[in-house]
Structure formats: C-alpha cells, structure tokens
Amino acid sequence: MKRVVATVTATQLPLSTLGVGNKNPAKVVVQAPTTNTDSIWIKNASDVAVDGSTGGHELPPGSNIILPISSYRDYYFISASGSQNMQLSYLAGA
C-alpha cells in the first residue's frame, strides 16, 4: 500500500497525477481530514464541478470513500474553497 497526501483546489486534479503505489491498484481510499473547511467533489469524468452540479461523490471534511479503479486515470477531484487536503491510500488487487 502506498499513501499520498494531496491538496485540492478549484482546478481539477486528476488521480493520474498523484503517484500510483503499484501499476494496477484495485482501489483507492480517499480521506478528507476534519480540518478541511469545505467538501471535495470526486467524479470519474473531467467535468467535475466545484458545487457538485454535474454529479459525482461529495467528500465532506472528516469522511472517506473507497473508489474502485479500472484505470488510475478514472477520477478527478475539485473543491470550491481554497486548499482542501486529502490522503489517498492505493490498495493492490489480489
């Protein structure tokens, strides 16, 4: 397992730029610390919006989500408020 800490802003951040712990991870656990002041939006398309208006998953402060990965380029992250932190843990497949 490899862990990566990243900062999300109002500019789309693709998962593919965040360093994969192995070549074909099966899942990624995304955690937002309680110190964040706003939600991070996650979507498996590059049209992710800062307000969630195009759909996707909302990751409020203090929460986490497990995302399946068929391609490590599947997900994009964005947040409307300044710099929000997240930790990613890449999990290898069986």
N, C-alpha and C positions, 0 to 999 in steps of 0.2 A: 504494500500500500504506500502511496505517495501523497503527501499533503502539500497544498499550495494555498497561500494567502493572497487575495487579490482585492483591489479597490474598484468599485463600480461607480460610474458617474452617469451623466446624461448622454454620453456617447456609447453606442452599442459595443459590448465587449464579447467577442466570440470565444467560446470554450477552447477552440483550437489554438489560441494564443497563450493559454495558461499552463502549458507544460504537462504532458501526459506522463504518468508514472510508469506505464508499460505501453507497449504498442497497441494493444487492443483491450482497453478496460471494458468491463461488462457494465459497470455502474459508476456513478459519481455521487457522493454525498455532499450536498451543499448546505453550509451552516451560516446563518447570519447572527452575529453577536448581539447581545442585549443592548450594547452601547450604540448601535445604529439608531438613527433618528427617523428613518423612512424605510419603506419596503423596497426590495429588489424585485424586478419582474424578470421572469425567465420564460423563454419561448423557443421552440425548435424551428424558428424561421427568423430571417433577418429583419422582419417588420415589427419586432417587439417595440412597444411604446412605453414611455415613461409613466403613463397613467393606466396601463393595462387595457386600453381601449381596443387593442387588436387581439386580445385574448392572451393566454399563457398562464403561468403559475405565479402567484404572489408569494413572496418570501418576506414576511414581516420580521422586525427585529426579534431575536431570541428563538427563531424557529429553524427548522431544517427540512430538507426534502431529499429523497433518493431518486435519481434520474437514471433510467436505463439508457445505454449507449449502443447504438448500432454503428455510428460513426462519430468520432470525437469532435467533428465539426457540427454536430446536431443542434447545439444550444447557444443562445445569445442572452446576455444579461444587460440590464439597464436600470437606472434609478433617477428619479426626478430631483432628489435632494443631494446636492454636494457629493461628497465622497462617502460611500457606504462600503463597509468591509464584508468579506465573505471568506470562508475557508472551504476548500474543496479537498475531498479525500477520494482518490481514484482506487477502485476495487477491481482486481483482476478477475477474469472469468474462470470457470472450472477447467 
